[in-house]
Amino acid sequence: MTVSTEMDGGVCIISLNRPERHNAVDDATGAAYGAAFREAAGSKDVAVILLRGEGRSFCSGRDTAQLGRRVEGESDFSFVRRHQDSRLAQVDCPKPVIAALKGNVLGGGLEMALAADIRIASTDLQMAFPEIGYGLMTDTGGAAFATVLAGPSRAKLMLMTGRRIGGEQALAWGMVDELVAPEDLDDTARSLAHEIAQHGELALGSIKQVVDEMWHTALHTGIRAELLAQVALFGSAEYLELKQKRQAAAR
């Protein structure tokens, strides 16, 4: 089981469970995560959703073994758009979403984290957008989230270099909201989820909607811009060359 769920009172805990791959998301894991999130979002018993990862990392992003691979007949446009819609469903979920971050939080895993309402991180956090190394860019909101949270120049720095930033830097840049010792991460995130869950559903949903209205138009515009850019990059000779080099180096 690559994704597990646990109910703890009104908190639904969704855990990525591929620790041997730092919770990299392959097609099966992505489908299982989407189903688990939709079920939690639609359940009247769930007040808050908590995202976490088993093992040493939260999520290292797209499994590179499947990078650029599509099910038969699916276009790059359809693939990216489908994953964008899944990310927007997370953003637009009326229930508060908390992410507990540790270890590697990379690529699509970082986009998943930034789409949460609140991020608690451990001091061993390593956060990055490595897509540039493949001649690609983010495609489920990374550029937009980073720009809103950290500012345009810091977003460009991360996107254009693929550099990793640690917990202290992520906190200073506004990309995480609280930093704790690794051994305290799960308890701290769970405690926060319960603190929020005790309040009224209508009030929580209203607060989330009002705050998000301040920036959602920019987010949706940015994500659709990423769609067109990434489809073009997937078809580029630069991407194919860099992908082949990286695959050869990994053998």
MARKOL-437694 format. One line per field, with one value per residue (C-alpha): x, y, z; residue number from 1. Coordinates in steps of 0.5 Angstrom, whole numbers, plus 2048, in hexadecimal, padded with zeros to 3 digits. Layout:
<pts>
px: X, ...
py: Y, ...
pz: Z, ...
i: NUM, ...
</pts>
This chain:
<pts>
px: 800, 803, 7FF, 7FB, 7F6, 7F4, 7EF, 7F0, 7EA, 7E8, 7EF, 7F1, 7F8, 7FA, 801, 805, 808, 80E, 814, 819, 818, 817, 810, 811, 80A, 809, 803, 800, 802, 7FF, 7F8, 7F8, 7FA, 7F4, 7EF, 7F1, 7F1, 7EA, 7E7, 7EA, 7E7, 7E0, 7DF, 7DB, 7DF, 7E6, 7E7, 7EE, 7F3, 7FA, 7FF, 806, 80B, 80D, 815, 81A, 817, 810, 810, 816, 811, 810, 813, 818, 818, 811, 813, 810, 80D, 805, 800, 7FE, 7FB, 7FB, 7FF, 803, 7FE, 7F9, 7FE, 800, 7F9, 7F6, 7FB, 7FA, 7F3, 7F5, 7F9, 7F4, 7EF, 7F3, 7F4, 7EC, 7EB, 7E6, 7EA, 7F0, 7F6, 7FD, 803, 808, 80F, 816, 81C, 81B, 815, 817, 813, 80C, 80D, 80E, 808, 804, 807, 806, 7FF, 7FD, 7FB, 800, 807, 80A, 811, 817, 81E, 821, 81C, 81F, 81B, 81C, 819, 81E, 81A, 81F, 824, 820, 81F, 818, 814, 80F, 808, 803, 804, 80B, 80D, 806, 806, 80E, 80D, 807, 80A, 812, 811, 813, 81B, 81B, 816, 81B, 821, 81E, 81B, 821, 826, 823, 827, 824, 822, 822, 81D, 820, 820, 819, 816, 81A, 817, 810, 80F, 80E, 80B, 80E, 815, 815, 81A, 819, 817, 811, 80F, 809, 806, 807, 803, 7FE, 7FD, 7FC, 7F7, 7F3, 7F3, 7F0, 7EB, 7E8, 7E5, 7DF, 7DF, 7DB, 7E0, 7E6, 7E4, 7E2, 7E9, 7EC, 7E8, 7E9, 7F0, 7F1, 7ED, 7F3, 7F7, 7F3, 7F3, 7FA, 7FB, 7F6, 7F9, 800, 7FE, 7FB, 801, 806, 802, 803, 80B, 80C, 808, 80D, 813, 811, 811, 818, 81F, 822, 81E, 81F, 826, 827, 822, 826, 82D, 82A, 827, 82E, 831, 82C, 82E
py: 800, 806, 80B, 80A, 80E, 80E, 811, 815, 818, 81D, 81D, 819, 817, 815, 812, 811, 80A, 809, 80A, 806, 80C, 812, 811, 813, 813, 80E, 80D, 808, 80D, 813, 80F, 80D, 813, 817, 812, 812, 81A, 81A, 815, 81A, 820, 81D, 81A, 81D, 81A, 81E, 825, 825, 822, 820, 81E, 81B, 816, 80F, 80E, 814, 818, 81C, 81B, 81B, 81D, 819, 812, 813, 80C, 80E, 816, 817, 811, 811, 80C, 809, 80F, 814, 81B, 81F, 825, 820, 81D, 824, 826, 820, 821, 829, 827, 823, 828, 82D, 829, 828, 830, 831, 82C, 830, 82C, 82E, 82A, 829, 827, 824, 824, 821, 81E, 81F, 824, 824, 826, 823, 822, 829, 82B, 827, 82A, 831, 82F, 82E, 833, 833, 82F, 82D, 82B, 827, 82A, 824, 827, 828, 82B, 82C, 82D, 828, 828, 82D, 828, 824, 82A, 82B, 82F, 82E, 82C, 82C, 833, 833, 83A, 83D, 83A, 83C, 843, 844, 842, 843, 849, 849, 84A, 844, 840, 841, 83F, 838, 837, 839, 835, 82F, 831, 82E, 832, 830, 831, 837, 83B, 838, 83B, 842, 842, 840, 839, 836, 838, 835, 831, 82B, 826, 820, 81B, 821, 821, 81C, 81E, 826, 825, 821, 825, 82B, 827, 826, 82D, 82F, 829, 82B, 832, 832, 830, 836, 83B, 837, 836, 83E, 840, 83B, 83E, 845, 845, 841, 846, 84B, 847, 841, 845, 845, 83E, 83B, 840, 83E, 836, 837, 83A, 835, 830, 833, 834, 82D, 82A, 82E, 82B, 824, 825, 828, 825, 828, 824, 81D, 81E, 820, 81A, 815, 818, 817, 810, 80E, 811, 80D, 806
pz: 800, 7FE, 801, 808, 80C, 813, 817, 81D, 820, 81A, 817, 811, 810, 809, 809, 803, 804, 7FF, 804, 800, 7FB, 7FF, 7FE, 7F6, 7F3, 7ED, 7E9, 7EE, 7F4, 7F1, 7F0, 7F7, 7FA, 7F5, 7F8, 7FF, 7FF, 7FB, 800, 806, 803, 802, 809, 80E, 813, 811, 814, 812, 80D, 80F, 80A, 80C, 809, 80C, 80D, 80C, 807, 806, 7FE, 7F9, 7F3, 7ED, 7ED, 7E8, 7E5, 7E2, 7E0, 7DA, 7D9, 7D7, 7D7, 7D0, 7CC, 7D1, 7CF, 7D3, 7D3, 7D6, 7DB, 7DE, 7DE, 7E2, 7E7, 7E7, 7E9, 7EE, 7F1, 7F1, 7F4, 7FA, 7FA, 7F9, 7FF, 804, 809, 80D, 80A, 80E, 80B, 810, 80C, 80D, 809, 802, 800, 7F8, 7F2, 7F2, 7F9, 7FA, 7F6, 7FA, 801, 7FE, 7FC, 804, 808, 80E, 80D, 814, 812, 816, 816, 811, 80B, 804, 7FF, 7F8, 7F1, 7ED, 7E7, 7E3, 7E3, 7DE, 7DA, 7DD, 7E2, 7E7, 7E5, 7EA, 7ED, 7F0, 7ED, 7EF, 7F6, 7F7, 7F4, 7F9, 7FF, 7FE, 7F9, 7F1, 7F2, 7F7, 7F2, 7EC, 7F0, 7F2, 7EC, 7E8, 7EC, 7EF, 7F5, 7FC, 802, 809, 80E, 811, 80A, 808, 80F, 80E, 806, 809, 805, 80C, 812, 818, 819, 81E, 820, 81B, 821, 823, 81C, 81C, 823, 821, 81B, 81E, 824, 81F, 81B, 821, 823, 81D, 81C, 823, 81F, 81B, 814, 811, 814, 812, 80B, 80B, 80E, 808, 803, 805, 806, 7FF, 7FB, 7FC, 7F7, 7F4, 7ED, 7ED, 7EF, 7E9, 7E4, 7E6, 7E6, 7DF, 7DC, 7DF, 7DB, 7D4, 7D6, 7D9, 7D3, 7CE, 7D3, 7D2, 7CB, 7CB, 7C8, 7CF, 7D3, 7CF, 7CF, 7D7, 7D8, 7D5, 7D8, 7DF, 7DD, 7DB, 7E1, 7E6, 7E2
i: 1, 2, 3, 4, 5, 6, 7, 8, 9, 10, 11, 12, 13, 14, 15, 16, 17, 18, 19, 20, 21, 22, 23, 24, 25, 26, 27, 28, 29, 30, 31, 32, 33, 34, 35, 36, 37, 38, 39, 40, 41, 42, 43, 44, 45, 46, 47, 48, 49, 50, 51, 52, 53, 54, 55, 56, 57, 58, 59, 60, 61, 62, 63, 64, 65, 66, 67, 68, 69, 70, 71, 72, 73, 74, 75, 76, 77, 78, 79, 80, 81, 82, 83, 84, 85, 86, 87, 88, 89, 90, 91, 92, 93, 94, 95, 96, 97, 98, 99, 100, 101, 102, 103, 104, 105, 106, 107, 108, 109, 110, 111, 112, 113, 114, 115, 116, 117, 118, 119, 120, 121, 122, 123, 124, 125, 126, 127, 128, 129, 130, 131, 132, 133, 134, 135, 136, 137, 138, 139, 140, 141, 142, 143, 144, 145, 146, 147, 148, 149, 150, 151, 152, 153, 154, 155, 156, 157, 158, 159, 160, 161, 162, 163, 164, 165, 166, 167, 168, 169, 170, 171, 172, 173, 174, 175, 176, 177, 178, 179, 180, 181, 182, 183, 184, 185, 186, 187, 188, 189, 190, 191, 192, 193, 194, 195, 196, 197, 198, 199, 200, 201, 202, 203, 204, 205, 206, 207, 208, 209, 210, 211, 212, 213, 214, 215, 216, 217, 218, 219, 220, 221, 222, 223, 224, 225, 226, 227, 228, 229, 230, 231, 232, 233, 234, 235, 236, 237, 238, 239, 240, 241, 242, 243, 244, 245, 246, 247, 248, 249, 250, 251
</pts>
